[in-house]
Every structure is written in structure tokens, then in C-alpha cells.
Amino acid sequence: MFEQLQAEWGGLDTLCANAGIAGPIALVEDIELEAWRRCLSVNLEGAFLFAKYAVPLMKAQRAGSIILTSSSAGIYGYPNRAPYAASKWAVNGLMKTLAMELGPFGIRANSICPGAVEGPRMERVLAREAAVKGTTRDAIYEGYAKGTSMRSFVTAGDIGAMAVFLASDAARFVSGQIIAVDGHTENPDPKV
């Protein structure tokens, strides 16, 4: 894919590594090792592999923006979500390292840390967490919303708008930053 980008487009200006999975919802002692490994593989190795193959193209042009999607879990952690939180903390560490290594080449690296994002993925998380906690989806939703200063979820458009900004020349000196787009998380685990 990266060879094709080079051949057809002459390089790569922006990489936005956004793939991720929620992983298991369970206490640490109840998490299966394979579920742990799968979550870290998708969330962390996926970001690493995209960066690994994008970097040579960006170095050749001495410019670029790498945007990794982390999570508010990568800032605060979350109970019952150890693999997900650990993978997202690691994504932020990867981003910081990329920013340091690549800054001399004019390449920027940043992480976007979404909070709860409206949509099908979050609906699955809400349903699974409600089942684990023995409550309703609506109670879990309300708990997450109350855990933010803005008392709401964000949208995919909110995350996309931040990515567009970070890819733009307006952010030409924004690098090495962990940027929360979460309505300001006050409590990452509001009790239901």
C-alpha cells in the first residue's frame, strides 16, 4: 500500500491511524491472555505498523503529520478495561517517541484522545458494560455523560475536525501533544 502511495501520489502528507477495538470488559484477573494480546495487537501494533511504513515516505519529503487515535482511557485509565487502557497509554507513548525522532525531519506526531463517541461501536460497549454491571444501557450512557463537564458524548465529526486541524498548516508547530476531544472528562468511571 505504501509503495503504491509513493508511486501514484509521490509521497504521503498525513497518516491518521484510527483503527482500534474495545477489548474485553472484565476485572484484570478475569481477562483471558489471548483477549489481552488481541486488543494490544490491534490498538498498538496497528498504529506502530502504519507509522513504521509511513515514516520513510515522510522522511524523503522532509514533512508530514502523523495522527494516532488514542482515547481518554489513555489519559485516565478505566476500571474493567485494562487491555484497552493499557494499549491507548502505549499509543500515546509511541506518539511521543515519534515526535522526538521525527521532528528534525519536519514531521509532526500527535494523539487524539476521544471520549465516548456516539455510534455503533459505543453502543456495543454500552450494552456489554451494562451486562457486566447488571444494569441498563441507558444507565451506563448517563453515567458516561455525567462523567464529562459538557455532560454529553462527542461525535465522529468532532474527532475528524481535530484530525483535519492537526493535518493542516495551522498546526505546523503542534507536535508531541496528547489532545483530548472528550467534553472534558471529570470522572472516567462514574458510578451507575
Accessible surface in RSA format (square Angstrom, percent):
REM  Atomic radii and reference values for relative SASA: ProtOr
REM  Chains: A
REM  Algorithm: Lee & Richards
REM  Probe-radius: 1.40
REM  Slices: 20
REM RES _ NUM      All-atoms   Total-Side   Main-Chain    Non-polar    All polar
REM                ABS   REL    ABS   REL    ABS   REL    ABS   REL    ABS   REL
RES MET A   1   138.80  71.9  93.02  61.6  45.78 109.0  56.79  48.3  82.01 108.7
RES PHE A   2    26.84  13.4  25.28  15.7   1.56   4.1  25.30  15.3   1.54   4.4
RES GLU A   3   152.06  87.3 143.69 108.7   8.37  19.9  60.86 117.7  91.20  74.5
RES GLN A   4   107.48  60.1 100.73  73.6   6.74  16.1  32.16  68.5  75.32  57.1
RES LEU A   5    45.84  25.5  45.10  32.3   0.75   1.9  45.71  32.1   0.14   0.4
RES GLN A   6    81.30  45.5  76.98  56.3   4.32  10.3  37.41  79.6  43.89  33.3
RES ALA A   7    88.51  81.4  47.51  73.3  41.00  93.3  58.44  82.3  30.07  79.7
RES GLU A   8   114.35  65.7  79.41  60.1  34.94  83.2  36.01  69.6  78.34  64.0
RES TRP A   9   198.06  79.5 164.43  79.6  33.63  79.0 154.36  82.3  43.70  70.9
RES GLY A  10    52.58  64.8   0.00   N/A  52.58  64.8  27.45  75.3  25.13  56.3
RES GLY A  11    10.59  13.1   0.00   N/A  10.59  13.1   5.75  15.8   4.84  10.8
RES LEU A  12    23.84  13.3  20.60  14.7   3.24   8.1  23.35  16.4   0.50   1.3
RES ASP A  13   108.50  76.0 102.01 101.5   6.49  15.3  31.09  73.2  77.41  77.2
RES THR A  14    46.44  33.0  31.26  31.7  15.18  36.2  23.87  32.1  22.57  34.1
RES LEU A  15    14.15   7.9  13.09   9.4   1.06   2.7  14.15   9.9   0.00   0.0
RES CYS A  16    61.35  46.4  37.15  41.4  24.20  56.9  22.53  57.1  38.82  41.9
RES ALA A  17    11.27  10.4   3.67   5.7   7.60  17.3   8.06  11.4   3.21   8.5
RES ASN A  18    93.13  64.2  77.77  75.2  15.36  37.0  16.88  40.6  76.25  73.7
RES ALA A  19    76.55  70.4  52.91  81.7  23.64  53.8  63.28  89.1  13.27  35.2
RES GLY A  20    32.03  39.5   0.00   N/A  32.03  39.5   7.16  19.6  24.88  55.7
RES ILE A  21    41.25  23.5  37.74  28.1   3.50   8.4  41.00  29.5   0.25   0.7
RES ALA A  22    11.12  10.2   6.66  10.3   4.46  10.1   6.66   9.4   4.46  11.8
RES GLY A  23    13.33  16.4   0.00   N/A  13.33  16.4   9.64  26.5   3.68   8.2
RES PRO A  24    27.34  19.9  21.83  19.9   5.51  20.0  26.58  21.9   0.76   4.7
RES ILE A  25    15.26   8.7   2.21   1.6  13.05  31.5   2.21   1.6  13.05  35.4
RES ALA A  26    21.72  20.0  17.37  26.8   4.35   9.9  21.43  30.2   0.29   0.8
RES LEU A  27    96.74  53.9  93.98  67.2   2.77   7.0  94.99  66.7   1.75   4.7
RES VAL A  28   108.10  71.1  98.79  89.4   9.31  22.4  98.79  85.8   9.31  25.3
RES GLU A  29   137.55  79.0 100.49  76.0  37.06  88.2  63.35 122.5  74.19  60.6
RES ASP A  30    89.90  63.0  67.20  66.9  22.70  53.7  24.29  57.2  65.61  65.4
RES ILE A  31    27.59  15.7   5.43   4.0  22.17  53.4   7.24   5.2  20.35  55.2
RES GLU A  32   128.71  73.9 124.68  94.3   4.03   9.6  47.54  91.9  81.17  66.3
RES LEU A  33   103.26  57.5  94.09  67.3   9.17  23.0  96.92  68.1   6.33  17.0
RES GLU A  34   121.30  69.6 118.23  89.4   3.06   7.3  65.59 126.9  55.71  45.5
RES ALA A  35    34.30  31.5  24.07  37.1  10.23  23.3  31.46  44.3   2.84   7.5
RES TRP A  36    81.88  32.9  81.88  39.6   0.00   0.0  62.88  33.5  19.00  30.8
RES ARG A  37   132.40  55.6 127.62  65.1   4.79  11.4  40.75  55.7  91.66  55.5
RES ARG A  38   145.36  61.0 140.37  71.6   4.99  11.9  51.28  70.1  94.08  57.0
RES CYS A  39     0.19   0.1   0.12   0.1   0.07   0.2   0.12   0.3   0.07   0.1
RES LEU A  40    41.95  23.4  41.33  29.6   0.62   1.6  41.57  29.2   0.38   1.0
RES SER A  41    45.58  38.5  41.99  56.0   3.59   8.3  15.80  33.7  29.78  41.7
RES VAL A  42    47.44  31.2  39.66  35.9   7.79  18.8  45.30  39.4   2.14   5.8
RES ASN A  43     2.51   1.7   0.00   0.0   2.51   6.0   0.00   0.0   2.51   2.4
RES LEU A  44    45.14  25.1  45.14  32.3   0.00   0.0  45.14  31.7   0.00   0.0
RES GLU A  45    93.24  53.5  92.99  70.4   0.25   0.6  26.33  50.9  66.91  54.6
RES GLY A  46    21.93  27.0   0.00   N/A  21.93  27.0  21.73  59.6   0.20   0.5
RES ALA A  47     8.97   8.2   5.31   8.2   3.65   8.3   5.82   8.2   3.14   8.3
RES PHE A  48    94.29  47.2  94.29  58.4   0.00   0.0  94.29  57.2   0.00   0.0
RES LEU A  49    80.82  45.0  80.18  57.4   0.64   1.6  80.47  56.5   0.35   1.0
RES PHE A  50    80.19  40.1  78.78  48.8   1.42   3.7  80.07  48.5   0.12   0.3
RES ALA A  51     1.86   1.7   1.84   2.8   0.02   0.0   1.86   2.6   0.00   0.0
RES LYS A  52   100.48  49.0  84.65  51.9  15.83  37.7  42.13  37.9  58.35  62.2
RES TYR A  53   111.75  52.2 109.37  62.2   2.37   6.2  75.18  56.5  36.57  45.1
RES ALA A  54     0.00   0.0   0.00   0.0   0.00   0.0   0.00   0.0   0.00   0.0
RES VAL A  55    20.22  13.3  20.22  18.3   0.00   0.0  20.22  17.6   0.00   0.0
RES PRO A  56    76.35  55.6  66.78  60.9   9.57  34.8  70.75  58.4   5.60  34.8
RES LEU A  57    20.96  11.7  17.98  12.9   2.98   7.5  20.27  14.2   0.69   1.9
RES MET A  58     0.00   0.0   0.00   0.0   0.00   0.0   0.00   0.0   0.00   0.0
RES LYS A  59    79.31  38.7  73.02  44.8   6.29  15.0  25.32  22.8  53.99  57.5
RES ALA A  60    86.28  79.3  45.02  69.5  41.26  93.9  58.19  81.9  28.09  74.4
RES GLN A  61    62.96  35.2  34.24  25.0  28.72  68.4  37.16  79.1  25.80  19.6
RES ARG A  62   140.93  59.2 127.76  65.1  13.16  31.3  55.56  75.9  85.37  51.7
RES ALA A  63    45.68  42.0  45.68  70.5   0.00   0.0  45.68  64.3   0.00   0.0
RES GLY A  64    11.20  13.8   0.00   N/A  11.20  13.8   6.30  17.3   4.89  11.0
RES SER A  65     1.78   1.5   1.72   2.3   0.06   0.1   1.72   3.7   0.06   0.1
RES ILE A  66     0.01   0.0   0.00   0.0   0.01   0.0   0.00   0.0   0.01   0.0
RES ILE A  67     0.80   0.5   0.80   0.6   0.00   0.0   0.80   0.6   0.00   0.0
RES LEU A  68     0.20   0.1   0.20   0.1   0.00   0.0   0.20   0.1   0.00   0.0
RES THR A  69    17.52  12.5  12.95  13.1   4.57  10.9  11.57  15.5   5.95   9.0
RES SER A  70     2.17   1.8   0.00   0.0   2.17   5.0   0.00   0.0   2.17   3.0
RES SER A  71     6.06   5.1   6.06   8.1   0.00   0.0   1.11   2.4   4.95   6.9
RES SER A  72     1.41   1.2   1.41   1.9   0.00   0.0   0.00   0.0   1.41   2.0
RES ALA A  73     0.00   0.0   0.00   0.0   0.00   0.0   0.00   0.0   0.00   0.0
RES GLY A  74     3.93   4.8   0.00   N/A   3.93   4.8   0.00   0.0   3.93   8.8
RES ILE A  75    55.65  31.7  40.52  30.2  15.14  36.5  43.89  31.6  11.76  31.9
RES TYR A  76    90.45  42.2  59.14  33.7  31.31  81.5  45.15  33.9  45.30  55.8
RES GLY A  77    14.43  17.8   0.00   N/A  14.43  17.8  14.43  39.6   0.00   0.0
RES TYR A  78    36.39  17.0  23.63  13.4  12.76  33.2  14.73  11.1  21.66  26.7
RES PRO A  79    70.95  51.7  51.03  46.5  19.92  72.4  63.21  52.2   7.74  48.1
RES ASN A  80    35.86  24.7  26.01  25.1   9.85  23.7   3.53   8.5  32.32  31.2
RES ARG A  81    10.77   4.5  10.77   5.5   0.00   0.0   3.11   4.2   7.66   4.6
RES ALA A  82    26.09  24.0  18.63  28.8   7.46  17.0  24.89  35.0   1.21   3.2
RES PRO A  83     0.03   0.0   0.03   0.0   0.00   0.0   0.03   0.0   0.00   0.0
RES TYR A  84    21.48  10.0  21.41  12.2   0.06   0.2   6.16   4.6  15.31  18.9
RES ALA A  85     8.88   8.2   8.88  13.7   0.00   0.0   8.88  12.5   0.00   0.0
RES ALA A  86    37.56  34.5  25.55  39.4  12.01  27.3  33.06  46.6   4.50  11.9
RES SER A  87     0.00   0.0   0.00   0.0   0.00   0.0   0.00   0.0   0.00   0.0
RES LYS A  88     6.92   3.4   6.92   4.2   0.00   0.0   1.34   1.2   5.59   5.9
RES TRP A  89   132.76  53.3 125.60  60.8   7.16  16.8 122.61  65.4  10.15  16.5
RES ALA A  90    35.74  32.9  21.79  33.6  13.95  31.7  32.60  45.9   3.14   8.3
RES VAL A  91     0.98   0.6   0.98   0.9   0.00   0.0   0.98   0.8   0.00   0.0
RES ASN A  92     6.59   4.5   6.40   6.2   0.19   0.5   6.14  14.8   0.45   0.4
RES GLY A  93    37.63  46.4   0.00   N/A  37.63  46.4  33.87  92.9   3.77   8.4
RES LEU A  94    34.35  19.1  27.10  19.4   7.25  18.2  32.16  22.6   2.19   5.9
RES MET A  95     0.00   0.0   0.00   0.0   0.00   0.0   0.00   0.0   0.00   0.0
RES LYS A  96    80.28  39.2  79.76  48.9   0.52   1.2  45.11  40.6  35.17  37.5
RES THR A  97    63.81  45.4  63.57  64.4   0.24   0.6  36.92  49.6  26.89  40.6
RES LEU A  98    14.66   8.2  14.66  10.5   0.00   0.0  14.66  10.3   0.00   0.0
RES ALA A  99    14.46  13.3   7.86  12.1   6.61  15.0   8.17  11.5   6.29  16.7
RES MET A 100   146.83  76.0 123.47  81.7  23.36  55.6 101.51  86.3  45.32  60.0
RES GLU A 101   107.27  61.6  91.31  69.1  15.96  38.0  39.58  76.6  67.69  55.3
RES LEU A 102     3.20   1.8   3.20   2.3   0.00   0.0   3.20   2.2   0.00   0.0
RES GLY A 103    38.39  47.3   0.00   N/A  38.39  47.3  23.80  65.3  14.59  32.7
RES PRO A 104    98.59  71.9  70.82  64.6  27.77 100.9  84.20  69.5  14.39  89.4
RES PHE A 105    59.36  29.7  58.31  36.1   1.05   2.7  59.36  36.0   0.00   0.0
RES GLY A 106    43.88  54.1   0.00   N/A  43.88  54.1  30.75  84.4  13.13  29.4
RES ILE A 107     1.52   0.9   0.00   0.0   1.52   3.7   0.05   0.0   1.47   4.0
RES ARG A 108    29.45  12.4  29.41  15.0   0.04   0.1  11.63  15.9  17.82  10.8
RES ALA A 109     0.00   0.0   0.00   0.0   0.00   0.0   0.00   0.0   0.00   0.0
RES ASN A 110     0.00   0.0   0.00   0.0   0.00   0.0   0.00   0.0   0.00   0.0
RES SER A 111     0.00   0.0   0.00   0.0   0.00   0.0   0.00   0.0   0.00   0.0
RES ILE A 112     0.92   0.5   0.92   0.7   0.00   0.0   0.92   0.7   0.00   0.0
RES CYS A 113     0.00   0.0   0.00   0.0   0.00   0.0   0.00   0.0   0.00   0.0
RES PRO A 114    13.69  10.0  12.20  11.1   1.48   5.4  12.20  10.1   1.48   9.2
RES GLY A 115    14.21  17.5   0.00   N/A  14.21  17.5   5.25  14.4   8.97  20.1
RES ALA A 116    20.19  18.6   6.22   9.6  13.97  31.8  11.01  15.5   9.19  24.3
RES VAL A 117    36.59  24.1  32.96  29.8   3.63   8.7  32.96  28.6   3.63   9.8
RES GLU A 118    72.32  41.5  61.07  46.2  11.25  26.8  30.05  58.1  42.27  34.5
RES GLY A 119    25.65  31.6   0.00   N/A  25.65  31.6  22.35  61.3   3.29   7.4
RES PRO A 120   104.45  76.1  97.34  88.7   7.11  25.8 103.27  85.3   1.18   7.3
RES ARG A 121    84.76  35.6  83.40  42.5   1.36   3.2  57.43  78.5  27.33  16.6
RES MET A 122    11.17   5.8  10.47   6.9   0.71   1.7   5.96   5.1   5.21   6.9
RES GLU A 123    66.45  38.1  63.41  48.0   3.04   7.2  40.91  79.1  25.53  20.8
RES ARG A 124   140.67  59.1 136.60  69.6   4.07   9.7  68.66  93.8  72.01  43.6
RES VAL A 125     1.98   1.3   1.98   1.8   0.00   0.0   1.98   1.7   0.00   0.0
RES LEU A 126     0.22   0.1   0.22   0.2   0.00   0.0   0.22   0.2   0.00   0.0
RES ALA A 127    55.10  50.7  46.83  72.3   8.27  18.8  49.38  69.5   5.72  15.2
RES ARG A 128    93.85  39.4  89.26  45.5   4.58  10.9  52.12  71.2  41.72  25.3
RES GLU A 129    14.39   8.3  14.39  10.9   0.00   0.0   3.27   6.3  11.12   9.1
RES ALA A 130     6.35   5.8   6.22   9.6   0.13   0.3   6.22   8.8   0.13   0.3
RES ALA A 131    81.53  75.0  49.43  76.3  32.09  73.0  61.09  86.0  20.44  54.1
RES VAL A 132    82.14  54.0  49.56  44.9  32.58  78.5  56.98  49.5  25.16  68.2
RES LYS A 133    72.64  35.4  39.40  24.2  33.23  79.1  42.08  37.9  30.56  32.6
RES GLY A 134    69.84  86.1   0.00   N/A  69.84  86.1  36.66 100.6  33.18  74.3
RES THR A 135    49.35  35.1  24.17  24.5  25.18  60.0  19.36  26.0  29.99  45.3
RES THR A 136    83.48  59.4  78.74  79.8   4.74  11.3  77.35 103.9   6.13   9.3
RES ARG A 137    82.79  34.8  78.08  39.8   4.71  11.2  41.77  57.1  41.02  24.9
RES ASP A 138    95.63  67.0  90.98  90.6   4.66  11.0  32.57  76.7  63.06  62.9
RES ALA A 139    29.90  27.5  19.41  29.9  10.49  23.9  27.41  38.6   2.49   6.6
RES ILE A 140     1.70   1.0   1.03   0.8   0.67   1.6   1.13   0.8   0.57   1.5
RES TYR A 141    52.25  24.4  52.25  29.7   0.00   0.0  33.25  25.0  19.00  23.4
RES GLU A 142    82.93  47.6  82.93  62.7   0.00   0.0  29.28  56.6  53.64  43.8
RES GLY A 143     6.83   8.4   0.00   N/A   6.83   8.4   6.26  17.2   0.57   1.3
RES TYR A 144    31.17  14.6  25.87  14.7   5.30  13.8  20.98  15.8  10.18  12.6
RES ALA A 145     6.98   6.4   6.91  10.7   0.08   0.2   6.98   9.8   0.00   0.0
RES LYS A 146   120.15  58.6 110.59  67.9   9.56  22.8  58.47  52.6  61.68  65.7
RES GLY A 147     2.17   2.7   0.00   N/A   2.17   2.7   2.08   5.7   0.09   0.2
RES THR A 148    13.99   9.9  13.99  14.2   0.00   0.0  13.99  18.8   0.00   0.0
RES SER A 149    49.96  42.2  27.59  36.8  22.37  51.5  23.89  50.9  26.08  36.5
RES MET A 150   141.24  73.1 117.03  77.5  24.20  57.6  98.51  83.8  42.73  56.6
RES ARG A 151   130.03  54.6 112.71  57.5  17.32  41.2  47.10  64.4  82.94  50.3
RES SER A 152    52.77  44.6  49.05  65.5   3.72   8.6  33.61  71.6  19.16  26.8
RES PHE A 153    17.76   8.9   2.15   1.3  15.61  40.6   3.39   2.1  14.37  41.1
RES VAL A 154    14.42   9.5  13.16  11.9   1.26   3.0  14.38  12.5   0.04   0.1
RES THR A 155    66.46  47.3  66.31  67.2   0.16   0.4  59.62  80.1   6.84  10.3
RES ALA A 156    71.38  65.6  62.18  96.0   9.20  20.9  63.85  89.9   7.54  20.0
RES GLY A 157    51.36  63.3   0.00   N/A  51.36  63.3  41.10 112.8  10.26  23.0
RES ASP A 158    62.66  43.9  54.65  54.4   8.01  18.9  11.67  27.5  50.99  50.9
RES ILE A 159    21.27  12.1  21.27  15.8   0.00   0.0  21.27  15.3   0.00   0.0
RES GLY A 160    31.76  39.2   0.00   N/A  31.76  39.2  31.08  85.3   0.69   1.5
RES ALA A 161    66.26  60.9  51.46  79.4  14.80  33.7  58.74  82.7   7.52  19.9
RES MET A 162    49.01  25.4  45.78  30.3   3.23   7.7  47.94  40.8   1.07   1.4
RES ALA A 163    16.24  14.9  15.28  23.6   0.96   2.2  15.76  22.2   0.48   1.3
RES VAL A 164   107.52  70.7 103.94  94.1   3.58   8.6 106.88  92.9   0.64   1.7
RES PHE A 165    83.29  41.7  78.86  48.8   4.43  11.5  83.03  50.3   0.26   0.7
RES LEU A 166     0.00   0.0   0.00   0.0   0.00   0.0   0.00   0.0   0.00   0.0
RES ALA A 167    38.08  35.0  18.61  28.7  19.46  44.3  18.75  26.4  19.33  51.2
RES SER A 168    38.39  32.4  28.84  38.5   9.54  22.0  37.12  79.0   1.27   1.8
RES ASP A 169   123.95  86.8 115.16 114.6   8.79  20.8  33.11  77.9  90.84  90.6
RES ALA A 170    82.39  75.8  42.04  64.9  40.35  91.8  54.94  77.4  27.45  72.7
RES ALA A 171     0.16   0.1   0.00   0.0   0.16   0.4   0.16   0.2   0.00   0.0
RES ARG A 172   157.99  66.3 146.21  74.5  11.77  28.0  42.08  57.5 115.91  70.2
RES PHE A 173   171.12  85.6 139.97  86.7  31.14  81.0 143.31  86.9  27.80  79.6
RES VAL A 174    40.17  26.4  37.21  33.7   2.95   7.1  40.17  34.9   0.00   0.0
RES SER A 175    38.85  32.8  24.70  33.0  14.15  32.6  23.80  50.7  15.05  21.1
RES GLY A 176     8.52  10.5   0.00   N/A   8.52  10.5   7.89  21.6   0.63   1.4
RES GLN A 177    85.29  47.7  85.29  62.3   0.00   0.0  14.85  31.6  70.43  53.4
RES ILE A 178    67.66  38.5  41.71  31.1  25.95  62.5  41.71  30.0  25.95  70.4
RES ILE A 179    35.99  20.5  33.21  24.7   2.77   6.7  35.99  25.9   0.00   0.0
RES ALA A 180    46.66  42.9  21.86  33.7  24.80  56.4  21.86  30.8  24.80  65.7
RES VAL A 181    23.08  15.2  18.77  17.0   4.32  10.4  23.08  20.1   0.00   0.0
RES ASP A 182     8.12   5.7   4.51   4.5   3.61   8.5   0.02   0.0   8.10   8.1
RES GLY A 183    14.17  17.5   0.00   N/A  14.17  17.5   7.87  21.6   6.30  14.1
RES HIS A 184   109.41  59.8 101.83  70.8   7.58  19.4  76.88  79.2  32.53  37.8
RES THR A 185    10.60   7.5   6.02   6.1   4.58  10.9   3.27   4.4   7.33  11.1
RES GLU A 186    95.24  54.7  60.08  45.5  35.16  83.7  26.22  50.7  69.01  56.3
RES ASN A 187    67.17  46.3  63.92  61.8   3.26   7.8  18.78  45.2  48.39  46.8
RES PRO A 188    35.97  26.2  30.70  28.0   5.26  19.1  33.21  27.4   2.76  17.1
RES ASP A 189    24.30  17.0  21.52  21.4   2.79   6.6  10.47  24.6  13.83  13.8
RES PRO A 190    20.28  14.8  16.47  15.0   3.81  13.8  17.40  14.4   2.89  17.9
RES LYS A 191   168.46  82.2 140.45  86.2  28.02  66.7 111.63 100.5  56.83  60.5
RES VAL A 192    88.90  58.5  21.37  19.3  67.53 162.7  46.59  40.5  42.31 114.8
END  Absolute sums over single chains surface
CHAIN  1 A     9902.9       7892.2       2010.7       6148.4       3754.4
END  Absolute sums over all chains
TOTAL          9902.9       7892.2       2010.7       6148.4       3754.4
